[in-house]
Amino acid sequence: MSSYDTIISGGTVVTAADTFKADIGIRNGRIAAIADKLENGTEVIDATGKLVLPGGIDSHVHIAQPSGEGVVMADDFDSATRSAAFGGNTTVMPFCFQEKGQSLRDALSWYHGLAEGQCHIDVSFHLIVSDPTPQVLGQELPALAEEGYTSFKMFMTYEGLKLTDREILETLTAAKISGAMPMIHAENDDAIEFLREKAELAGETAPKYHASTRPIPVEREATHRAISLAEIVDVPLVIVHVSNREAMEEIQRARGRGLKIYGETCPQYLVLTAEDLEIPQAAKNVCSPPPRDKASQVACWEGIEQGVFDVFSSDHCPFRYEDTAGKMHPKGEKSFRWIPNGIPGVETRLPILFSEGVKKGRISLQDFVALTSTNHAKLYGLYPKKGAIAIGADADLVFWDPDKQMTISQELLHHGADYTPYEGFEVTGWPVLTMVRGKVIVQDGALVTSSEGSHVVRDKPLG
């Protein structure tokens, strides 16, 4: 009789704390043993010459989310989670968008219906609170936190999503009472609207003006204000998709005062700049906050290296370019204001950071694991079930060939968008096998098993 369903042999195991040679024994979808040499496995997978890492957790993705009149996201749960699996991810955390007048439970029911039977890897929903009524904050949010929906996002910009300062304070108070982790998109909407109106009056409507009407002070001020509101309530807060030094400094100052403020950044702020909004087909690179200048790119790398950023996410928000329901929306052709906001990136997140971070000596393998998996699990209540290679953890594992050289191209990727903003970007290091709860999903560039993912109920965050 076999001791293990699967043995992974000969690999180099990497966690957020250590690197060591070991075999891994898997039983009933979980890690049952870690030892120098294991035997008696029904299946043995040879990982010689490969790094064996906890599966990537991308805690900031948008899938099948309503995006405005006449606009449709490029990914459903099938294509998004397939793409994520090919990119070395074993869990993604999409946002469940509450529309005005809608209950959180109704929104969740709809999203679960979209995801059911369609996911190749595990998913776990964040909530988006856009209508913080007394019932939502006093009844729904606490009840849903107890049921395992232990994080939610607020917006300081976008019509139909933005909350007032008073609403943010009330929502943060509900987070404190329920033990949920709040996240916030920090940009000053009034300042953006002021700058957009000035630009349009001056005839400045090309995609590059998306960046100049959302300048660094717009993000810095909102970051400072969001932190101040969290300080008033005395609650932790995640500042998502930070793009520049000035916002980073607000996070650092807050931590110096003893506040639990967490930072997230994304690939677009490490390898794109505002110049990418001045090229032909620049609408492809429109996202918010926008890519900044070279100095901000350098700053964000410093934030990665120095621990300002706890998590590295994709902010995957895909639209097709050659599509009137996407980037070529008729109103978007007339003004940057209406270009669908977001870029694809769930499949390229890990290779970009591995190549630019680990292979170029900016971060260690342990830092890579922490930034892309373990810290996500800890911050959002998935640890130690996810984000770890340890006895009892889910066997969510990814094999990396650390020396495999690849050139990112649309033809290589599996998302629903018809382009990648990283076209032609050369990377060293590539995920070659992705396993979710002991089942191989992707191996050597092929989908091996379909629709093995499920929704994961979470604990209260460790933050």
C-alpha positions in Angstrom: 0.0 0.0 0.0 1.3 3.4 -0.9 2.2 5.9 1.8 1.5 8.9 -0.4 -0.6 9.7 -3.4 2.3 11.7 -4.9 5.9 12.2 -4.0 7.8 15.2 -5.4 11.4 14.1 -5.5 14.8 15.8 -6.0 13.7 19.4 -5.9 15.0 22.4 -4.1 12.3 23.6 -1.7 12.0 27.4 -1.2 9.8 29.0 1.5 9.7 32.5 2.8 12.2 31.5 5.4 14.5 28.9 3.9 15.9 27.0 0.9 16.7 23.3 1.2 16.8 20.0 -0.7 13.9 17.7 0.2 11.2 15.4 -1.1 7.6 16.2 -0.5 4.9 13.6 0.2 1.3 14.5 -0.6 -1.8 12.7 0.7 -5.4 13.7 0.2 -4.4 17.0 -1.4 -2.2 18.1 1.5 1.4 18.0 2.4 1.9 14.9 4.6 5.7 14.7 4.8 8.9 16.7 4.0 12.1 14.6 4.2 15.5 14.0 2.6 14.1 10.8 0.9 10.6 9.5 0.6 9.3 6.3 -0.8 6.0 4.5 -1.5 4.2 7.0 -3.6 1.5 6.1 -6.1 3.0 8.7 -8.3 6.5 10.2 -8.3 7.2 13.5 -10.0 10.9 14.3 -10.6 11.7 17.9 -9.7 15.5 17.5 -10.1 17.0 20.8 -11.1 13.8 22.7 -10.3 12.8 25.1 -7.5 9.7 24.0 -5.7 7.8 27.0 -4.3 4.4 27.6 -2.7 1.9 28.4 -5.4 1.5 32.1 -6.2 -1.4 34.0 -4.6 -2.5 37.0 -6.5 -4.7 39.0 -4.1 -5.7 41.7 -6.5 -7.5 40.6 -9.7 -10.6 41.7 -11.4 -12.6 39.0 -13.2 -16.0 39.5 -15.0 -16.6 42.7 -13.2 -19.1 45.3 -14.4 -17.1 48.1 -15.9 -19.5 50.7 -17.2 -22.0 51.1 -20.0 -21.0 49.2 -23.1 -17.8 47.9 -21.6 -17.0 44.2 -21.0 -14.1 42.7 -19.3 -12.0 40.3 -21.4 -11.8 37.5 -18.8 -14.4 35.2 -17.3 -13.4 32.8 -14.5 -12.4 30.1 -17.0 -9.9 32.2 -18.9 -8.6 34.2 -15.9 -7.9 31.2 -13.7 -6.4 29.2 -16.6 -4.1 32.2 -17.3 -3.2 32.4 -13.6 -2.3 28.7 -13.5 0.1 29.0 -16.4 1.7 31.9 -14.6 2.5 29.8 -11.5 -0.5 30.9 -9.4 -2.6 28.5 -7.3 -5.0 31.0 -5.8 -6.5 34.3 -7.0 -8.6 36.7 -5.0 -11.1 38.5 -7.3 -13.3 41.4 -6.2 -17.0 40.9 -5.7 -18.5 44.3 -6.8 -21.5 45.6 -4.9 -23.5 47.9 -7.1 -25.5 50.8 -5.6 -28.7 49.5 -4.0 -27.5 45.9 -4.1 -26.9 43.8 -1.0 -23.5 42.2 -0.5 -25.1 38.8 -0.4 -26.8 39.3 -3.7 -23.5 40.4 -5.2 -21.8 37.3 -3.8 -24.5 35.0 -5.1 -24.0 36.4 -8.6 -20.2 36.1 -8.5 -20.4 32.6 -7.2 -22.7 31.7 -10.0 -20.2 33.0 -12.5 -17.3 31.1 -10.9 -19.0 27.8 -10.2 -17.3 25.0 -12.2 -15.2 27.4 -14.2 -12.1 27.7 -12.0 -8.8 25.9 -12.8 -7.3 27.1 -9.5 -8.7 28.2 -6.1 -10.4 31.5 -5.7 -11.4 33.6 -2.6 -13.5 36.7 -2.9 -12.9 40.1 -1.6 -15.9 42.3 -1.2 -16.2 45.8 -2.7 -18.2 48.1 -0.5 -19.7 50.9 -2.7 -23.0 51.4 -0.8 -22.3 51.4 2.9 -25.8 51.5 4.2 -26.5 50.8 7.9 -27.7 47.3 7.0 -24.6 46.6 5.0 -22.2 47.8 7.7 -24.2 46.7 10.7 -25.5 43.3 9.6 -24.2 42.0 6.3 -20.5 42.8 6.6 -20.1 41.3 10.1 -22.1 38.2 9.2 -20.1 37.6 6.0 -16.8 38.1 7.8 -17.9 35.2 10.2 -18.6 33.1 7.1 -15.1 33.6 5.7 -15.3 36.7 3.6 -12.7 38.5 5.7 -11.6 41.4 3.5 -13.1 44.2 1.5 -12.1 47.1 -0.7 -13.1 50.8 -0.7 -12.5 53.4 -3.4 -11.7 57.1 -3.1 -12.3 57.6 -6.8 -14.6 56.4 -9.7 -18.2 57.4 -10.0 -20.5 54.8 -8.5 -17.7 53.4 -6.3 -16.1 56.3 -4.4 -16.9 56.8 -0.7 -16.9 60.0 1.2 -14.6 60.4 4.2 -17.5 59.9 6.5 -18.5 56.7 4.7 -14.9 55.5 4.9 -14.8 56.1 8.6 -18.0 54.2 9.1 -16.9 51.3 6.9 -13.5 51.1 8.7 -15.4 50.9 12.0 -17.4 48.0 10.7 -14.0 46.4 9.7 -12.7 46.8 13.2 -15.8 45.3 14.8 -15.9 42.3 12.4 -12.2 41.7 12.2 -12.1 42.0 8.4 -9.1 43.5 6.6 -9.9 46.7 4.7 -8.1 47.7 1.4 -8.3 51.1 -0.3 -7.7 52.6 -3.7 -6.2 55.9 -2.8 -6.7 58.7 -5.4 -8.3 62.1 -4.8 -11.4 62.0 -7.1 -12.1 65.8 -6.8 -8.6 66.6 -7.9 -8.8 64.1 -10.8 -12.0 65.6 -12.0 -10.7 69.2 -11.7 -7.6 68.2 -13.8 -9.6 66.2 -16.4 -12.0 69.1 -17.0 -9.1 71.5 -17.6 -7.4 69.0 -19.9 -10.5 68.5 -22.0 -11.2 72.2 -22.3 -7.7 72.6 -23.6 -8.3 69.8 -26.2 -5.8 67.5 -24.4 -7.7 64.2 -24.8 -5.0 61.7 -25.9 -4.2 58.7 -23.7 -1.1 60.4 -22.3 -3.3 62.9 -20.5 -4.7 60.0 -18.4 -1.4 60.1 -16.5 -1.1 63.9 -16.3 -4.6 64.2 -14.8 -3.8 61.6 -12.2 -0.4 63.0 -11.0 1.5 61.8 -8.0 0.0 64.4 -5.5 -3.4 63.0 -6.3 -2.3 59.6 -5.0 -0.1 60.9 -2.2 -2.8 63.1 -0.7 -5.4 60.3 -0.8 -2.9 57.9 0.8 -2.2 60.3 3.6 -6.0 60.9 4.1 -6.8 57.2 4.0 -4.1 56.4 6.6 -5.4 59.3 8.8 -8.9 57.9 8.7 -7.6 54.4 9.6 -5.6 56.0 12.5 -8.8 57.7 13.8 -10.6 54.4 13.9 -7.5 52.4 15.0 -7.7 49.7 12.3 -5.2 48.1 9.9 -5.4 49.1 6.3 -3.9 47.9 3.0 -2.9 50.6 0.5 -3.2 48.9 -2.9 -1.3 49.5 -6.1 1.2 52.1 -4.8 3.1 53.7 -7.7 5.5 56.2 -6.3 7.9 57.3 -3.6 5.7 60.0 -2.1 2.9 57.5 -1.4 5.5 55.0 0.0 6.7 57.7 2.4 3.2 58.1 3.8 3.2 54.4 4.5 6.6 54.6 6.1 5.7 57.5 8.3 2.5 55.8 9.4 4.5 52.7 10.4 6.9 54.9 12.3 3.9 56.0 14.4 3.1 52.3 15.1 0.2 52.0 12.7 -0.5 48.7 10.9 -0.4 50.0 7.3 0.4 47.5 4.6 1.6 48.3 1.1 1.1 46.7 -2.3 2.7 47.4 -5.6 2.3 45.8 -9.1 4.5 45.0 -12.2 3.4 48.0 -14.2 5.1 50.3 -11.7 8.4 48.3 -11.9 8.7 48.0 -15.7 6.4 50.5 -17.4 6.6 54.3 -17.3 4.4 57.3 -18.4 6.3 57.1 -21.7 4.3 54.0 -22.5 1.2 56.2 -22.6 2.7 58.2 -25.5 3.3 55.3 -27.9 0.9 54.2 -30.7 -2.0 52.2 -29.2 -1.2 53.8 -25.9 -4.7 53.0 -24.7 -3.4 49.5 -24.1 -1.4 50.8 -21.1 -4.1 52.9 -19.4 -4.6 51.9 -15.8 -4.9 53.7 -12.5 -2.8 54.8 -10.9 -0.9 55.3 -14.1 2.7 54.3 -14.7 5.0 57.1 -13.5 8.4 58.4 -14.4 11.7 56.6 -14.1 12.4 58.0 -10.6 9.1 56.5 -9.4 10.1 53.2 -11.0 13.4 53.2 -9.1 11.5 54.1 -5.9 9.1 51.2 -6.2 12.0 48.8 -6.6 13.5 50.3 -3.4 10.1 49.6 -1.8 10.3 46.0 -2.9 13.9 45.6 -1.7 13.4 47.4 1.6 10.1 45.9 2.8 7.8 48.9 2.2 5.7 46.6 0.1 4.3 43.6 1.8 2.6 42.1 -1.3 3.2 42.1 -5.0 0.0 41.7 -7.0 -1.0 42.1 -10.7 -4.1 44.3 -10.5 -5.2 42.1 -13.4 -8.0 44.1 -15.1 -8.2 42.9 -18.7 -10.0 44.5 -21.7 -9.6 43.6 -25.3 -7.9 46.3 -27.4 -9.5 45.7 -30.8 -13.0 45.8 -29.4 -15.6 48.5 -29.1 -16.6 47.0 -25.7 -12.9 47.3 -24.7 -10.1 49.8 -25.2 -11.6 50.9 -28.6 -14.8 52.0 -26.9 -16.3 54.7 -29.1 -16.3 57.3 -26.3 -12.8 56.3 -25.3 -11.5 57.2 -28.8 -12.7 60.7 -28.2 -11.1 61.2 -24.7 -8.9 59.4 -22.3 -11.6 59.8 -19.7 -13.6 57.0 -21.2 -10.8 54.5 -22.0 -11.5 51.3 -20.0 -9.2 51.4 -17.1 -6.9 48.4 -16.5 -4.4 46.0 -18.0 -3.9 42.3 -18.1 -1.1 40.8 -16.0 -2.1 37.7 -13.9 0.1 35.4 -16.0 3.1 37.6 -16.2 3.3 38.9 -12.6 5.6 36.1 -11.2 8.0 35.8 -14.2 8.6 39.5 -14.2 9.4 39.7 -10.5 11.5 36.5 -10.6 13.5 37.8 -13.6 13.9 41.4 -12.6 14.1 40.8 -8.9 15.7 37.4 -8.1 17.8 36.9 -11.2 19.1 40.5 -11.1 20.0 40.3 -7.4 17.5 42.8 -6.1 15.7 40.3 -3.8 16.3 36.8 -2.5 14.3 33.7 -3.3 12.8 33.9 0.2 11.7 37.5 -0.5 10.1 36.4 -3.8 8.1 33.7 -2.0 7.0 36.2 0.7 6.0 38.9 -1.7 4.1 36.7 -4.1 2.5 34.1 -1.8 3.2 33.8 1.9 2.4 37.5 2.8 -0.8 37.4 0.8 -1.9 34.3 2.7 -1.1 35.9 6.1 -2.6 39.3 5.3 -5.9 37.8 4.1 -6.6 34.9 6.3 -5.3 32.0 4.1 -2.2 31.0 6.1 -1.0 28.4 6.8 -3.4 26.5 4.6 -2.0 28.4 1.6 1.3 30.2 1.1 3.4 27.6 2.9 5.2 24.4 2.3 4.6 22.7 5.6 2.9 19.6 7.0 -0.9 20.0 6.7 -0.8 22.8 4.2 -2.6 22.4 0.9 -0.3 20.9 -1.7 -0.4 24.1 -3.8 3.1 23.9 -5.4 4.9 25.4 -8.4 8.0 24.1 -10.1 10.3 26.8 -11.4 13.1 26.4 -14.0 15.2 29.3 -12.7 17.3 29.5 -15.9 14.6 29.2 -18.6 14.7 32.2 -20.9 11.4 33.4 -22.4 10.1 36.4 -24.3 6.7 37.5 -23.1 4.2 37.7 -26.1 0.5 37.6 -26.6 0.8 34.3 -28.5 2.3 32.7 -25.3 -0.4 33.8 -22.9 -3.8 32.4 -22.0 -5.9 35.4 -20.8 -9.0 36.7 -22.6 -7.4 40.0 -23.7 -5.9 40.3 -27.2 -2.7 41.9 -26.1 -0.1 42.1 -23.2 1.5 45.4 -22.1 4.7 43.4 -21.7 5.0 42.3 -25.3 8.7 41.5 -26.1 9.8 41.7 -22.5 12.6 39.1 -21.9 12.6 37.1 -18.7 14.8 34.5 -17.1 13.0 32.0 -14.9 9.6 30.4 -15.7 7.0 28.2 -13.9 6.9 24.8 -15.6 4.4 22.9 -13.3 1.5 24.2 -11.3 -0.2 21.9 -8.8 -3.4 22.7 -6.8 -4.2 20.6 -3.8 -2.0 17.8 -5.1 -3.3 17.7 -8.7 -1.2 18.9 -11.6 -3.0 21.6 -13.5 -0.3 22.9 -15.9 2.8 21.0 -16.9 5.4 21.9 -19.6 3.2 24.5 -21.2 0.0 22.4 -21.4 -3.2 22.3 -19.4 -3.3 18.9 -17.8 -6.4 19.1 -15.6 -9.4 21.4 -16.0 -11.7 23.0 -13.5 -10.2 21.8 -10.2 -10.5 25.0 -8.3 -13.0 26.0 -5.7 -13.9 28.9 -3.5 -11.8 29.1 -0.3 -13.4 30.3 3.0 -10.9 32.3 5.0 -10.0 32.9 8.6 -9.7 36.4 10.1 -6.4 38.0 8.9 -3.2 37.7 10.8 -2.5 41.4 10.2 
